[in-house]
Amino acid sequence: MGLVSSSQAGVHPQLDKYVRRHLASPWSQPLHPPTLEVFRKLEKLGVFESGRPLVLDSGCGTGHSTKKLAASYPDHLVIGVDQSLARLGKSGVTSVVLHHDNYVLTRAELATFWRLLYEAGHALRKHYLLYPNPWPKPGHLQRRWHAHPVFPWLLALGGEIELRCNWEIYALEFAAAVQVATGKTVEVKRHRPARGISPFEVKYLERGHVLYSVIVPSAITASFNLPW
């Protein structure tokens, strides 16, 4: 994934409408059955029973970022989730779940996984969204997490949310959506880490891309409740 090319020149004019629509009523799409099975397996394995604070690496790709986060949060349980078993396989995942030390890698569909986490009462300490698919075509707005029907659950899971991306518009939209949903302002900042946390970030740094981050403090997510 390189520089994002899009005919969209700024924050999508329909963003506010979609965010408010998703806040007005719960998303009624059925849960993804394979993800439900994976979640039940995690429960049977006792993954959530350690009592350690939860860090979620959503869309973890190969899982390399999850491993680095696990090293940075040794007293936490870090869960890396991606829908591609091929990508997860690069970290040794040969089935739907790999549990190792203080991290778990699992194959699941995120929109269902987030809802299941919330319904089970598992609040997050930290939530990473590292370089999500930008869906750059204007017609794909609702596929971006901040305009997706699952966005209220993303906020309701709590903890500090950190988004990183290499498309400024995505970051600006994410910040705008948070403000619509919570009434609180969050900043879009340029992000230049000394080392990349994920393979994408490493490549972007090597190529000199401008990177952006949005951090939603836990105080904001803690005050957010699902409107319905």
N, C-alpha and C positions, 0 to 999 in steps of 0.2 A: 504494500500500500504506500503510495507516494503522496505528492501534493494533491489536495482535493481540488477537483475541477467541477464548477457548478455555475449554472446560469443565474443562481440566486445571489443577489448583491448585498443583502442585509438580512436582518431578522425577518423571518417569514411573517407576512401580514396576517395570516390566519392562526398564528401561534396562540394568542390570547384566547381566541374563541375555542380552540380545541382543549386547552388546559381547563378552562372554566366548564366546558361540557363534561370532561372526565371527573371533575370535582363534584358535579351536580348529582351524579348517580353512579353506583358501583358497576364495574365491568362485569358482564354476565357470561363471558365466553367460558366454556367448560375447561377444566384443568387438563393439562397435557398428560395422558395416561402413563407413558413411560417415565416422565418426571415424577409423577406421584409414586410410582413403584420405587424409584431411586430414593426418594425422600423417606419412604417407609423403611427401606433398607438401612439408611443412615440412622434412623431411630432405633431399629433392632440392633444395630452395631453399638449403640450407646454413644454415638458421636457427640450428641448434645448434652450428655450427662456429666461431662468433666467439670462443669462449673466455671470453666475459663471464659473470659470475655471473648466475644466472637468478632472476627475480622472477615469480611467477605470480599473476595476478588472476583467481581462479576465480569464474565467474558474473558477468562484468564488465558485463553489460547493454549499455548504449549504447557502452561503451568509454571514456567520459569519465574514469573513475577510472584506467584504464590509462594514458591520456595524462598525467594528473597524476603518477602514479607514475613514469613514464618521465622526467619533468622532475626528480623528486626523486632518481632513481637514474640519473644520466647515464652512468655507467660500467657499467651493468648492461643486460641484455636483459630487457624486461618483456613477458610474454605474457599477453594478455587473452583469456579463453575464455568463450563463451556459446553456448547452443544455439539462440538466436533470431537469424536473419538480419535480421528486421525491426528489432530493437533495435540490432544492430550497424550496420545501414544508416544510423543517425543519425550515425555517425562516418565515413561514406563507404565502408563495406564493401559491395561489390557482388558479390563472390564469396566463397569460403570462407576466403580468406586476404588480409589487408592487411599488408604489411611496410613500415614507415616509420621511418626513423632508428633509434632504439634500442627500438622496441616493435613488437609483432606483435598483430594482432587476428584471431581465427579462430573459425569456427563449429564447435563440437564438443560431444559428450556427455561430461560431466566424468568420470563413473565409468570410462569407457574411456580417456579422455585421461590420467588419473592413472596407470592401470596401464601404459599404453604408455610414459610418461615414466620410470616406475620400471624397467621391463624394459630400457629402452634405456640405463639408467645415468645419467640426468640428475638430479642432486641439485639441490635448490633452495636459494637463499640466504634468500629470504623468500616466504611464501605468504599471500596475503590472501583471506579469505572475507568479503566485504562484503555484509551484509544478505541472506543466503541465504533462500530460501523457508522460512518457519517450519513449514509443515505442522502447523497448530495442533490439528487433531483428534487425540485420544489414539490412535485407531486408525491414524494415519499415522506413528507413531513411527519406523518403519524407513525412512521417506523422508527423515528428518533426517540430515545427514551423520554425526553422531556415533553413530547407531544403524544406519547403512547398512552392508551387507556390505563396501563399499569402504573403510571407515574405517581398517583397518590400513595400506592403501596410502597414505592421506592422511598418516599419521604417518611412514611409511617413506620418503617423498619428502624428508624432512629439512628443514632450514632453520627459521627462526622462523615460526611460524604465528600469524596475527592474525585473530581472528574479531570482527566487529562486528555487533550486532543491536539491535533495539528491543523484544525480548521477553526478559525476565530469565530465564524458565524455560529458553529455548533456551541461553542462556549458561551457566546452572548445569549443564545436562545435558552440554554440551560439555566443561566443566571436569571433571565427574564421569567422563565416558567416558575422558578423557585419563588420569585417575588410575587407573582400572581397567586400562587398557592398559599404562601405563608404571610405575605405582607412585609417580608423582611428583604433587605437588599444584600446581595452578595457580590463580590468583585470578580472580575475576570482579570487574571494576571498572566504575564508571560512567565514561562516556566523553563528553567535551564539547569537541570540537575547535573552534578559532576559525572554521574554514571547513570545509564539507562536501567530502568527497573524491569522492562520487558523487551523482547526482541524488536518490536516495532519502535520503541523509544530509542533503543541503541542505534537502529538504522537512521531514524530521524535526526539524532544528534550528529551522527557521522556525516550526514548530507547537509547539515546546517539549517534544517528546518526551524522555523519559529514555532515554539510549542506554547500551549495555553493551559491554564488550570483554573478550576473553580472549586473552592472549598466551602461547603455548607456546614457551619459549626453545629455541634451536637445540641447546643441550646436552641437552635432553630427547629431542628427535627423533633426535639423532645416536646416542643410546644404544639406540634402539628398533630391533629387527630383526623382520621378519615371523616369527612363531613357527614356521611350518612349514618 
